[in-house]
Amino acid sequence: MLITVIEPFHSVFYTPHYVTLHLGYFADEGLDVTTRTGTGSPSTTHALITGASEISLGGLMRSLDLADRGGRFLPHFAEVNSRNGFFLVSRERPASFGWGDVVGRTILSFTGAPTPYQCMLTVLRREGVDPSRVTIVRDLAPADAVAAFRAGQGDFIETGQPTTEELVDAGFHVAASMGDATGPVPFSSYMTTPHRLRHEPDLIVAFTRALARAQRWMASHDAKDVSEVIAPSFADIPSSLRERAVRRYLGQGTWPPDPMLRRPGYEYLVHILVDGGFIHRRQRYQDLVDTTLAERAVQTLKED
């Protein structure tokens, strides 16, 4: 069966998807999966609504935003990332970084992905820092933000992988893992339409079972093994850099051991987005998360 998955951007952050693909687990379930990168994060929901994809990979915040604006519900059925995938990189080596160090300073962030910014606000408030005392630049595309930082703009930059490793190689310093600072949160997951969940449950079970198999494989392999498996999809990243990026993600528990998107993480994410003003209404867990088929997938997963 042909399946198109839309991702908002092409990233090592989505390693579980690529492990599932390249170890042949989708194929073992009879699924011919094509992955396409959207032109922006909203494309993940748009693709489902227009029928351009059967499944999308992205943040719960997109479904929450759509529901907040009175749109249709697009439920998430399998968790892919359990941590914020961004890092705070400093121009100067911090002797002992504390969040008070960003007061009166400039953090370069980027446009197009609200969740990292919302998490930053939550972390700052929790650490006793008034966000209004920090200049956070959010009107730059990711590549432009990195170029500006390299050119001397800003004191810190919030960025993902492998850019974090590239900046370390260039003499900059990781001040903080936003994954550690934010804590466990269902940052990215697979979503589809309610119609597909109801009328094509076997498809969703097969898809999720393939993912669960990959998650189990990842739990018993190191960064080198994982990095080598995903290499076909990230041939533009040097192998040593790719391995370091994977190792840093593994070290902070970025990827879950199973596909279950549990309620505590969902409620924490909703709190982050409401507290930051991104959404104004809370949506019920059962309206935007369906773990029924993930449970069936895990129950029918056989030992390799």
Backbone as a ProteinNet text record, in pm:
[ID]
protein_1_A
[PRIMARY]
MLITVIEPFHSVFYTPHYVTLHLGYFADEGLDVTTRTGTGSPSTTHALITGASEISLGGLMRSLDLADRGGRFLPHFAEVNSRNGFFLVSRERPASFGWGDVVGRTILSFTGAPTPYQCMLTVLRREGVDPSRVTIVRDLAPADAVAAFRAGQGDFIETGQPTTEELVDAGFHVAASMGDATGPVPFSSYMTTPHRLRHEPDLIVAFTRALARAQRWMASHDAKDVSEVIAPSFADIPSSLRERAVRRYLGQGTWPPDPMLRRPGYEYLVHILVDGGFIHRRQRYQDLVDTTLAERAVQTLKED
[TERTIARY]
83.9	0	87.5	55.3	130.4	85.4	182.1	154.6	246.9	189.4	269.1	267.6	387.3	403	463.8	399.8	452.2	521	644.5	717.1	732.9	735	742.5	879.6	984.2	1119.7	1199.6	1306.5	1387.5	1494.2	1489.7	1577.4	1611.8	1734.6	1778	1686.9	1620.1	1526	1422.7	1387.9	1287.2	1349.2	1459.2	1531.5	1443.9	1350.8	1269.8	1197.1	1152.1	1085.3	1182.3	1303.7	1400.7	1460.6	1469.2	1509.2	1403.2	1276.4	1167.2	1171.8	1198.8	1203.8	1321.4	1441.4	1561.7	1591.7	1533.2	1546	1440	1355.7	1257.5	1134.2	1110.6	997.4	864	860.5	738.5	710.4	814.6	799	751.9	802.4	760.8	611.5	553.2	409.5	328.6	397.2	329.3	304.3	381.5	363.3	478.3	445.2	543	535.5	624.1	616.2	705.5	645.1	717.7	712.6	827.7	835.8	859.8	777.1	793.1	802.4	886.7	903.7	814.7	733.8	643.4	716.4	643.7	700.9	692.9	645.7	631.9	550.6	559.2	492.4	341.9	267.4	123.7	93.3	191	167.4	131.6	172.2	142.7	-7.1	-75.3	-220.4	-291.5	-241.3	-302.5	-300.5	-190.7	-178.2	-284.2	-313.7	-416.7	-555.3	-581.8	-713.7	-741.9	-639.6	-658.6	-642.8	-597.8	-577.5	-443.5	-351.1	-218.2	-133.7	-170.3	-99.3	-197.8	-160.8	-242	-205.1	-78	-24.2	71	71.6	168.8	247.2	369.1	456.4	480.3	453.4	474	426	414.5	382.3	233.1	199.8	62.5	11.5	104.6	63.1	-12.6	15.6	-56.2	-202.6	-228.9	-367.3	-436.6	-363	-419.2	-453.5	-366.8	-390.6	-513	-522.8	-635.1	-767	-768.1	-889.1	-920.7	-817.3	-835.9	-903.7	-878.7	-938.3	-1071.2	-1122.9	-1253	-1247.7	-1129.3	-1115.1	-1141.6	-1120	-1147.4	-1039.9	-1073.6	-978.3	-893.7	-762.4	-670	-593.9	-636.5	-578.2	-440.9	-361.2	-227.3	-235.8	-165.7	-181.4	-51.5	63.8	190.4	297.1	363.1	465.8	599.6	668	796.8	909.5	883.3	983	925.1	1001.3	955.6	1028.9	1108.2	1181.9	1189.8	1204.8	1240.5	1374.7	1385.5	1506.9	1604.9	1590.6	1675.1	1773.1	1877.7	1984.1	2015	2050.8	2090.6	2242.4	2289.2	2432.5	2479.7	2592	2645	2766.9	2777.6	2895.3	3020.2	3002.2	3114.4	3097.8	3208	3200.6	3150.5	3034.1	2983.3	3057.4	3107	3177.1	3081.5	2961.5	2855.8	2723.7	2660.6	2543.4	2425.3	2360.5	2234.4	2141.6	2011.1	1918.1	1917.9	1965.7	1980.6	2082.4	2167.7	2270.9	2213.3	2087.3	2029.3	1959.3	1945.9	1881.8	1964.7	1898.1	1966.2	2044.5	2031.4	2105.5	2009.3	2066.3	1986.9	2001.3	1886	1881	1824	1899.5	1846.6	1768.8	1643.1	1562	1528.6	1412.2	1379.4	1228.4	1185.7	1043.3	989.3	857.9	793.6	765.3	825.4	803	775	649.2	616.3	654.3	653.4	672.8	806.7	919.1	1045.4	1041.3	980.5	969	879.1	767.7	676.5	745.1	823.8	899.1	1001.1	1065.7	1162.5	1095	977	904.7	874.6	831	799.6	922.6	1034.2	1159.3	1203.9	1199.6	1242.7	1157.7	1026.8	939.5	964.8	981.6	1005.2	1136.5	1233.4	1364.7	1371.3	1257.1	1251.4	1296.5	1298.5	1341.7	1220	1199.4	1091.8	1130.8	1054.9	1090.7	1105.5	1036.7	1047	1185.6	1265.5	1401.7	1502.9	1454.2	1540.1	1494.2	1585.7	1551.4	1559.4	1444.2	1439.7	1400.5	1492.1	1470.8	1408.7	1287.9	1214.6	1171	1228.9	1183.4	1280.2	1372	1469.7	1441.8	1465.2	1461.3	1578.1	1568.5	1675	1815.3	1832.1	1965.4	2012.9	1920.1	1956.5	1994.7	1927.3	1961.3	2101.9	2135.6	2270.6	2374.9	2346.8	2441.1	2460.6	2353.3	2363	2445	2425.3	2500.4	2648.8	2680.1	2820.5	2884.3	2800.1	2851.1	2863.5	2823.5	2842.2	2716.5	2600.3	2475.2	2428.2	2383.1	2326.2	2429.4	2384.3	2469.4	2450.3	2328.5	2293.5	2211.6	2208.1	2118.8	2053.3	1925.4	1853.6	1846.2	1902.5	1910.9	1906.2	1883.1	1872.5	1997.1	1977.4	2088.9	2078.3	2193.7	2331.2	2395.3	2313.1	2369.8	2440.4	2385.5	2449.6	2592.3	2611.7	2746.6	2837.5	2782.7	2861.8	2908.7	2821.5	2859.5	2963.8	2952.2	3054.4	3188.8	3190.3	3314.4	3372	3283.2	3327.4	3372.8	3370.4	3420.2	3315.3	3187.2	3080.8	3053.9	2961.1	2947.8	2800.7	2771.1	2635.5	2615.7	2525.4	2497	2392.3	2292.6	2184.9	2114	2069.1	1979.8	1837.8	1765.3	1626.2	1540.8	1587.4	1518.2	1523.4	1642	1655.6	1581.4	1593.8	1533.3	1380.8	1324.1	1178.7	1123.2	1194.8	1146.9	1066.1	1020.8	946.9	820.4	807.2	690.6	676.8	555.8	537.9	555.2	678.7	712.8	666.8	678.6	638.3	571	475.2	401.7	335.7	288.8	215.5	68.5	9.7	-132	-200.9	-331.1	-410.6	-551.7	-643.9	-781	-864.7	-968.4	-1058.5	-1118.3	-1145.2	-1202.2	-1107.6	-980.2	-884.5	-869.8	-870.2	-862.5	-981.6	-1099.8	-1220.5	-1230.3	-1193.5	-1220.9	-1099.8	-979.2	-859.1	-771.5	-831.8	-754.6	-638.1	-654.2	-546.1	-422.6	-445.4	-334.5	-258.7	-331.2	-267.5	-196.9	-256.6	-192.1	-61.8	-65.6	55.2	164.2	125.4	221.3	284	201.2	250.3	330.3	292.5	368.9	510.5	523.3	656	738.5	675.1	743.5	785.8	695.9	727.1	844.3	851.3	963.7	1094.5	1090.5	1210.4	1249	1149.8	1177.4	1243.2	1197.4	1258.2	1401.9	1424.1	1560.3	1651.3	1603.6	1684.9	1723.6	1634.7	1660.4	1777.8	1818.4	1927.7	2049.1	2054.9	2168	2223.9	2351	2417.9	2410.5	2469.4	2461.7	2522.5	2631.7	2696.7	2604.7	2541.6	2449.4	2331.5	2271.9	2155.1	2193.9	2308.7	2355	2377.9	2431.3	2457	2327.6	2226.3	2098.5	2031	2034.7	1963.4	2046	2169.5	2259.7	2200.2	2124.8	2071.8	1984.4	1920.6	1834.4	1907	2033.2	2108.4	2251.7	2262	2393.4	2470.4	2400.8	2466	2534.2	2511	2573.3	2690.7	2810.9	2925.8	2897.7	2947.7	2912.9	2947.7	3063.3	3102.9	3009.5	2966.8	2875	2737.1	2693.1	2563.5	2562.6	2671.8	2679.6	2677.8	2747.6	2747.4	2608.7	2538.5	2402.3	2310.3	2319.8	2238.3	2273.6	2403.3	2446.4	2391	2393.6	2342.3	2191.4	2121.1	1977.5	1948.7	2024	2005.6	2032.5	2134.4	2175.5	2070.1	1978.2	1874.7	1738	1736.9	1610.3	1510.5	1559.4	1472.9	1366.6	1403.9	1315.1	1256	1124.4	1057.6	1080.5	1066.5	1083.4	960	849.2	726.1	643.3	538.2	464.2	350.9	338.8	224.4	236.6	142.8	138.7	47.6	111.1	37.1	-17.2	-120.2	-192.9	-108.1	-22.1	55.3	138.1	202.1	280.2	192.6	76.2	-18.2	-62	-96.8	-144.1	-33.9	89.9	202.1	220.1	209	221.8	110.2	-11.4	-123.8	-97.5	-46.2	-12.3	89.4	192.9	296	234.4	148.5	92.6	-12.5	-88.5	-185.7	-113.4	-15.3	60	131.2	177.4	247.6	156.7	25.7	-69.1	-81.4	-21.1	-30.7	-170.9	-230.5	-370.4	-445.6	-576.9	-656.4	-754.1	-770.9	-863	-793.6	-825.6	-775.2	-865	-802.9	-877.7	-863.6	-968	-966	-864.7	-793.1	-694.7	-757.9	-875.1	-938.3	-984.2	-990.7	-1028.1	-909.5	-790	-672	-566.4	-590.8	-499.3	-581.1	-538.9	-603.7	-495.2	-484.5	-381	-435.1	-562.5	-623.9	-548.9	-518.2	-451.1	-303.7	-242.7	-104.1	-95.3	-194.7	-198	-208.4	-292.5	-305.7	-175.7	-109.8	17	122.3	132.4	230.4	198.1	70.7	29	56.9	56.5	77	218.8	307.9	447.2	519	581.5	652	800	864.2	1007.4	1082.5	1187.3	1269.3	1361.9
-119.8	0	124.9	217.7	342.7	439.8	494.9	591	710.8	829.8	952.3	1015.2	1040.1	1107.3	1244.2	1347.2	1483.6	1520.2	1567.7	1620	1770.7	1849.5	1995.1	2043	1968.8	1998.7	1870	1862	1740.5	1749.3	1659	1674.6	1541.6	1534.9	1421.5	1406	1511.1	1507.5	1396.3	1369.3	1268.2	1131.1	1103.6	978.1	853.2	840.7	718.2	687.4	790.3	768.8	706.4	757.4	710.7	575.6	545.1	410.7	310.4	344.2	256.6	233.1	340.2	332.3	247.8	279.4	217.5	77.9	40.9	-97.9	-187.4	-126.9	-204.2	-242.9	-178.3	-216.5	-175.2	-61.1	-24.7	-127.8	-161.6	-257.8	-393.4	-432.9	-560.8	-563.8	-447.2	-437.7	-419.6	-426.7	-410	-265.8	-173.4	-30.3	25.6	94	162.8	310.8	354.3	488.6	586.5	695.1	806.6	923.6	982.9	1096.6	1223.5	1322.2	1450.5	1562.4	1658.1	1771	1885.1	1936.1	2044.4	2175.4	2274.8	2407.8	2492	2433	2503.5	2417.8	2445.4	2360.8	2346.1	2453.2	2433.9	2331.5	2300.5	2205.7	2068.4	2036.1	1903.6	1883.6	1984.5	1974.6	1995.5	2087	2115.2	1991.1	1916.7	1797.2	1693.6	1680.4	1585.7	1632.1	1760.1	1815	1805.2	1827	1825	1686.1	1590.3	1455.6	1434.7	1530.1	1516.4	1412.1	1380.1	1275.1	1196.5	1072.8	990.3	1014.8	1046.3	1065.3	1183.7	1262.8	1371.7	1355.4	1404.9	1402.7	1546.6	1577.3	1715	1735.4	1860.2	1893.3	1890.9	1847.8	1856.3	1999.8	2093.9	2233.6	2272.5	2203.4	2235.8	2194.9	2077.8	2035.1	2120.2	2155.3	2240.5	2378.5	2432.4	2562.8	2558.5	2452.5	2438.6	2430.2	2349.9	2336.2	2466.1	2536.7	2663.3	2767.3	2758	2852.4	2802.3	2695	2644.4	2547.3	2501.1	2407.5	2264.6	2173.8	2033	1970.9	1862.1	1789.5	1697.5	1702.6	1610.5	1538.6	1418.2	1348.5	1288.6	1281.2	1221.9	1081.7	986.8	847.5	779.8	843.5	779.5	885.7	875.1	972.6	939.1	1042.3	1025.6	1092.6	1211.4	1284.5	1317	1284.9	1308.3	1423.3	1495.8	1610.2	1719.8	1840.5	1955.3	1923.1	1944.9	1907.7	2020.5	2130.8	2246.3	2269.8	2346.9	2373.4	2522.5	2571.9	2711.2	2717.3	2779.4	2789	2929.9	2937.5	3065.2	3108.4	3239.9	3293.4	3276.5	3293.2	3282.2	3156.7	3098.3	2979.1	3017	2965	2998.2	2917.7	2985.5	2914.2	2818.4	2863.6	2780.5	2846	2797.6	2863.9	2859.2	2973.6	2984.2	3067.6	3046.3	3117.2	3267.8	3309.7	3453	3515.8	3432.1	3483.3	3541.3	3510.7	3562.1	3696.4	3740.3	3869.7	3981.5	4065.9	4176.8	4136	4009.8	3958.9	3929.7	3897.2	3869.3	3723	3657.1	3519.3	3519.8	3469.4	3453	3322.4	3331.1	3212.4	3208.4	3166.4	3156.3	3159.1	3184.4	3192.8	3057.9	3040.3	2923.9	2807.8	2803.9	2692.9	2750.5	2765.8	2831.7	2754.3	2620.1	2544	2569.4	2575.3	2604.8	2736.8	2838.2	2968.1	2958.9	2887.6	2872.3	2797.5	2697.1	2624.5	2715.7	2800.4	2894.8	2985.9	3037.1	3123.3	3049.5	2924.7	2845.2	2823.3	2790.5	2766.9	2893.9	3005.9	3133	3165.2	3154.8	3186.6	3091.6	2964.2	2866.8	2893.4	2946.6	2977	3116.3	3184.6	3315.1	3429.9	3407.9	3512.8	3567.8	3697.5	3763.4	3768	3701.5	3701.5	3840.3	3939.9	4075.5	4135.2	4073.4	4121.4	4055.1	3973.5	3905.2	3942.9	3979	4007.2	3877.8	3832.5	3709.5	3745.9	3724.2	3759.7	3639.9	3659.1	3546.4	3570.6	3669.6	3700.6	3654.1	3563.8	3515.1	3369.4	3335.6	3194.6	3125.1	2993.5	2923.9	2948	2936.6	2956.8	3100.4	3194.7	3335.6	3365.5	3300.5	3319.2	3269	3153.5	3097.8	3188.8	3238	3327.1	3455.1	3507.9	3629.8	3605.1	3490.3	3457.1	3443.1	3375.6	3360.2	3494.8	3589.2	3721.4	3815.2	3769.7	3850.1	3903.6	3871.1	3921	3827	3883.5	3804.4	3745.1	3713.3	3650.4	3499.4	3456.5	3314.2	3287.4	3161.2	3119.9	2989.1	2975	2850.7	2776.4	2657.1	2586.2	2436	2362.5	2217.7	2148.1	2028.2	1947.6	1928.6	1920.6	1916.5	2053.6	2161.1	2295.5	2316.5	2260	2274	2221.2	2103	2045.2	2128.7	2183.5	2269.1	2394.4	2452	2572.2	2539.6	2423.4	2381.4	2369.1	2311.3	2298.5	2435	2534	2669.1	2750.1	2690.5	2758.6	2813.1	2786.2	2828.5	2719.2	2743.9	2654.7	2625.8	2500.7	2464.5	2507.7	2603.3	2652.7	2565.5	2520.2	2441.8	2358.7	2242	2159.9	2203.5	2247.9	2284.7	2161.4	2044.9	1921	1892.9	1908.7	1890.7	2000	2124.3	2237.3	2230.2	2191.9	2184.5	2063.3	1951.9	1827.7	1747.3	1627.6	1541	1608.2	1607.5	1667.4	1603.5	1569.9	1507.6	1610.5	1633.4	1742.2	1716	1591.1	1555.6	1419.1	1403	1277.1	1263.8	1143.3	1119	1153.4	1214.4	1249.5	1208.5	1195.3	1163.5	1218.1	1181.2	1230.1	1132.1	1180.4	1089.5	983.3	1021.6	926.9	810.1	837.4	727.9	640.3	701.2	621.5	525.3	572.5	489.8	385.4	424.9	339.4	262.6	299.1	226.1	192.7	131.1	103	8.1	-87.4	-183.3	-113.4	-12	66.6	136.7	201.7	275	179.7	63.6	-35.5	-84.1	-115.8	-163.2	-57	66	176.9	194.2	193.4	215.7	96.2	-22.8	-141.2	-134.1	-85.5	-67.8	32.3	142.8	242.6	183	110.8	51.4	-45	-115.8	-207.6	-129.3	-16.9	67.6	128.1	171.7	229.1	126.4	2.9	-103.4	-129.6	-126.3	-143.9	-31.5	91.4	205.9	198.1	142.6	135.4	44.2	-40.5	-134	-111.1	3.8	34.5	172.9	191.9	317	417.6	534.1	643.9	607.5	532.3	493.6	406.6	308.4	220.7	298.7	382.4	460.1	554.5	620.4	714.7	647.4	527.4	455.3	415.2	379.1	337.8	453.4	572.2	685.6	756.7	712.9	780.8	802.5	706.6	730.8	855.3	894	1012.9	1140.8	1127.5	1244.6	1238	1207	1192.2	1324	1435.5	1566.4	1600.5	1520.1	1544.6	1448.2	1498.8	1409.7	1308.5	1187.7	1078.7	1110.8	1173.3	1203.4	1306.4	1402.9	1506.8	1446.8	1360.9	1296	1209.4	1137.7	1053.3	1136.5	1249.7	1336.4	1393	1429.5	1482.7	1377.3	1255.7	1146.6	1119	1120.7	1093.1	1196.8	1322.4	1426.4	1409.9	1373.9	1350.5	1228.4	1122.1	1003.5	1034.7	1115.9	1147.5	1220.3	1289.2	1362.6	1293.6	1171.8	1098.6	1155.1	1200.4	1264.4	1170.4	1043.1	949.8	847.4	829.2	739.9	592.6	505.7	362.2	294.8	367.1	311.9	426.9	395.3	501.8	565	532.9	578.9	727.6	807.3	950.3	966.8	976.5	969.7	1105.8	1100.2	1220.7	1323.9	1284.3	1386.5	1476.5	1417	1497.5	1591.5	1541.2	1624.5	1744.4	1719.4	1827.8	1930.3	1883.5	1975.8	2063.7	2004.8	2083.2	2185.8	2145	2239.7	2355.4	2323.4	2428	2525.4	2473.1	2558.4	2652.9	2600.3	2679.7	2779.6	2742.7	2836.7	2946.1	2906.2	3001.4	3104.6	3060.8	3152.5	3230.2	3202.6	3276.4	3227.3	3111.7	3060.7	3008.7	2941.7	2901.1	2958.6	2964.5	3029.1	2934.1	2817	2719.7	2585.3	2515	2379.1	2281.4	2187.6	2083.4	1951.6	1872.4	1745.5	1649.2	1581.5	1481.6	1383.6	1333.1	1229.9	1281.8	1413.6	1469.6	1482.9	1496.2	1518.5	1409.2	1310.9	1197.8	1069.8	972.8	841.6	735	669.1	567.1	425.2	412.8	280.2	191.4	245.6	166.1	145.7	242.2	224	110.8	102.6	-6.3	-140.6	-146.9	-271.2	-304.4	-202.2	-223.5	-281.5	-226.3	-275.2	-417.5	-445.5	-579.2	-685.9	-646.6	-744.2	-744	-668	-662.1	-789.7	-856.9	-981.5	-956.1	-1047.3	-1037.7	-1064.1	-983.4	-1007.4	-1126.6
0	0	0	-87.9	-98.2	10.7	84	190.9	173.7	176.1	173	311.5	363.7	492.8	467.8	518.9	507.8	638.7	630.2	745.5	727.6	835.2	820.7	775.2	814.8	768.7	778.6	700.4	695.4	803	900.5	1015.8	1080.9	1135.6	1216.3	1337.8	1376.4	1488	1468.3	1342.6	1311.3	1285.7	1348.2	1328.7	1339.7	1436.6	1442.1	1311.2	1241.5	1112.9	1013.3	1010.6	912.2	948.1	1075.6	1117.1	1071.5	1091.3	1048.8	899.1	825.7	680.1	631.9	681.5	625.4	679.8	790.9	835.8	770.6	689.2	614.7	692.7	806.2	890.1	829.1	761.2	689.5	580.8	505.3	395.5	447.2	563.9	621.7	652	672.5	698.9	570.7	457.1	329.9	291.8	352.4	328.4	245.8	138.8	55.1	91.5	181.6	239.6	164.3	120.2	59.7	156	183.6	275.4	196.1	218.8	151.1	253.9	226.5	317	271.5	363	329.8	313.8	269.4	249.9	375.5	483.9	611	704.8	833.9	931.7	908.6	869.2	847.6	739.1	653.3	545.1	598.1	720.5	775.4	795.1	844.8	860.6	726.6	646.9	516.9	428.9	434.4	351	386.8	514.4	556.3	513.4	532.1	499.5	349.6	267	121.6	61.6	142.8	91.2	23.9	38.4	-22	48.4	172.8	245.3	330.1	358.5	447.4	593.2	615.4	750.2	746.7	851.7	864.3	992.9	990.8	1107.3	1149.3	1275.4	1319.5	1461.3	1499.6	1636.8	1666.7	1786.9	1835.7	1833.5	1843.8	1845.9	1719.2	1605.9	1482.6	1493.3	1549.9	1569.2	1674.9	1779.4	1883.5	1828.3	1744.5	1683.5	1592.1	1511.8	1420.6	1498.3	1604.2	1686	1758.7	1802.5	1874	1785.9	1655.8	1560.6	1504.9	1565.9	1524.2	1408.9	1373.1	1262.8	1304.7	1213.8	1237.9	1326.6	1391.6	1474.6	1386.8	1406.2	1340.8	1451.4	1487.3	1601.6	1574	1680.4	1676.4	1736.6	1674.1	1716.2	1758	1737.5	1776	1801.4	1915.3	1953.1	1888	1839.2	1771.9	1849.4	1903.1	1982.3	2119.3	2223.3	2360.9	2428.4	2353.8	2407.5	2303	2350.3	2267.7	2200.5	2071.5	1999.6	1975	2048.4	2023.8	2138.5	2107.6	2203.5	2205.4	2322.9	2336.6	2325.2	2219.2	2191.7	2224.5	2296.7	2344.1	2262.2	2244.6	2176.5	2262.8	2393.1	2485.7	2571	2613.9	2696.7	2835.9	2877.3	3011	3117.6	3219.4	3326.9	3395.1	3422.2	3480.5	3444.1	3337.9	3284.7	3381.2	3397.8	3470.2	3385.4	3399.9	3312.1	3336	3450.9	3473.9	3380.8	3319.7	3228.6	3099.7	3068.6	2943.9	2963.9	3087.5	3113.6	3050.8	2975.5	2909.1	2785.9	2745.4	2629.9	2515.2	2400.1	2280.3	2240.7	2224.7	2176.8	2035.7	1940.8	1805.5	1799.3	1760.9	1739.8	1591.1	1553.6	1411.8	1395.4	1274.8	1245	1199.1	1207.6	1147.9	1240	1359.3	1452.3	1590.9	1628.2	1755.3	1880.7	1876.2	1999.1	2067.5	1994.7	2064	2141.3	2081.3	2148	2270.4	2256.5	2369.6	2484.5	2451.9	2555	2622.1	2543.4	2599	2701.5	2669	2762.1	2892.3	2880.5	2998.8	3084.5	3021.2	3095.2	3166	3095.3	3155.7	3278.5	3265.6	3379	3495.8	3465.4	3571.6	3644	3570.4	3628.9	3689.1	3696.9	3760.7	3673.9	3542.4	3449.4	3375.8	3383.4	3309.9	3161.8	3072.4	2930.1	2870	2928.7	2874.5	2894.3	2980.2	3004.8	2913.8	2819.9	2723.5	2583	2496.2	2357.3	2278.3	2228.7	2150.4	2007.6	1914.7	1774.3	1703.4	1646.9	1589.1	1444.6	1378.1	1243.3	1134.7	1170.4	1073.9	1038.2	911.6	872.8	942.7	967	1040.3	984.9	853.8	794.5	812.7	803.2	820	965	1059.3	1200.6	1228.9	1173.1	1192.3	1128.9	1008.8	941.3	1022	1078.3	1158.5	1284.7	1346.9	1467.7	1436.2	1329.4	1288.8	1258.3	1209.4	1172.9	1292.4	1410	1530.4	1594.8	1538.7	1596.7	1706.8	1818.5	1926.1	2020	2140.2	2241.1	2244.4	2208.5	2205.9	2080.4	2042.2	1935.1	1975.6	1943.1	1966.7	1833.8	1830.4	1703.5	1726.1	1617.8	1625.6	1577.3	1522.5	1474	1322.8	1253.1	1305	1323	1312.2	1322.1	1455.1	1562.4	1693.6	1689.3	1630.8	1623.3	1533.5	1426.5	1336.8	1409.6	1492.1	1566.9	1674	1736	1832.7	1762.5	1643.3	1567.1	1530	1518.6	1481.7	1603	1721.9	1840.9	1934.3	1905.4	1995.5	2099.8	2190.9	2306.3	2337.3	2369.5	2410.2	2554.6	2573.4	2708.5	2777	2700.5	2760.9	2655.6	2695.6	2614.6	2645.7	2544.9	2567.8	2594.9	2551.9	2584.3	2733	2792	2936.6	3011.9	2964.6	3034.9	3032.7	2919	2906.5	2980.2	2971.1	3030	2930.2	2968.9	2876.7	2824.3	2693.5	2628.8	2490.3	2446.6	2314.8	2203	2165.8	2076	1932.8	1886.8	1750.5	1750.5	1661.2	1655.1	1518	1490	1366	1386.9	1284.5	1290.3	1160.5	1167.8	1050.7	1072	986.7	999.5	1083.4	1150.1	1221.8	1129.4	1005.1	908.4	886.1	872.6	848.8	972.2	1089.6	1211.9	1221.8	1181.7	1192.3	1081.9	960.3	845.5	793.3	836.4	795.8	916.7	1018.5	1139.4	1115.6	1024.4	999.1	942.1	861.7	808.2	920.5	1009.4	1118.4	1214	1240.6	1326.9	1263.4	1135	1066.6	1067.6	1040.2	1037.9	1176.6	1278.6	1415.3	1465.2	1424.5	1463.4	1405.9	1283.7	1223.4	1303.7	1342.9	1425.4	1559.2	1624.9	1755.1	1745.2	1636.5	1613.8	1603.3	1532	1519.7	1654.1	1731	1862.8	1953.6	1945.8	2025	1980.2	1849.7	1796.3	1844.9	1839.6	1880.6	2027.9	2109.1	2252.7	2286.2	2192.2	2217.9	2128.6	2062.8	1975.5	2006.7	1971.7	2005.9	1891.5	1915.5	1819.5	1685.2	1687	1561.4	1477.7	1540.7	1467.8	1411.3	1493.8	1450.9	1337.4	1352.6	1252.3	1117	1119.5	995.1	925.5	1004	945.2	872.5	930.2	869.1	762	740.4	646.5	507.9	450.3	315.3	303	411.1	406.6	445.4	491.7	536.1	483.3	355.3	293.2	289	303.4	300.8	432.5	535.9	666.3	683	705.7	726.3	836.7	821.3	912.8	1058	1081.4	1219.1	1280.6	1201	1249.4	1277.5	1187.2	1204.1	1331	1354.3	1473.3	1601.2	1601.4	1719.1	1745.6	1637.1	1652.5	1713	1662.9	1715.1	1860.8	1892.2	2029.7	2126.8	2087.1	2177.1	2197	2090.6	2103.3	2190.8	2170.9	2253.9	2400.8	2425.9	2561.6	2642.3	2575.7	2649.7	2641.6	2590	2584.9	2486.3	2371.6	2272.7	2217.2	2199.6	2130	2225.7	2223.1	2318.8	2285.8	2385.5	2362.4	2304.5	2299.9	2243.3	2185	2107.8	2039.2	2118.6	2247	2324.5	2360.8	2312.8	2342.7	2465.3	2580.6	2707.3	2750.8	2832.6	2872.5	2948.7	3044.6	3117.4	3025.7	2924.5	2830.7	2750.7	2708.5	2634.3	2718.2	2842.5	2928.6	2954.1	2965	2984.2	2861	2742.7	2620.4	2609.6	2640.7	2638.2	2734.4	2853.8	2950.9	2892.4	2827.4	2766.7	2664.3	2578.7	2469.2	2516.2	2618.9	2675.9	2753.5	2832.6	2914.3	2827.7	2710.6	2620.4	2528.3	2533.9	2452.2	2308.7	2277.9	2140.7	2111.8	2209.4	2199.1	2319.3	2307.6	2411.7	2480.6	2423.4	2481	2494.4	2599	2616.9	2541.4	2473.4	2403.2	2478.8	2474.8	2546	2483.1	2568.9	2524.9	2427.9	2458.5	2375.9	2240.6	2223.8	2094.1	1999.6	2054.9	1970.2	1982.7	2067.2	2078.9	2080.7	1999.9	1999.5	2008.2	2122.4	2142.8	2126.6	2090.6	2079.3	1980.6	1864.3	1761.6	1793.5	1862.5	1906	2007.9	2095.1	2192.7	2122.3	2019.8	1943.8	1870.8	1819.3	1748.5	1841.4	1961.5	2057.4	2101.6	2118.8	2162.7	2057.6	1930.8	1821.9	1769.7	1835.6	1793.1	1836.9	1743.2	1773.5	1797.4	1866.4	1889.7	1759.2	1732.9	1613.8	1638.1
[MASK]
++++++++++++++++++++++++++++++++++++++++++++++++++++++++++++++++++++++++++++++++++++++++++++++++++++++++++++++++++++++++++++++++++++++++++++++++++++++++++++++++++++++++++++++++++++++++++++++++++++++++++++++++++++++++++++++++++++++++++++++++++++++++++++++++++++++++++++++++++++++++++++++++++++++++++++++++

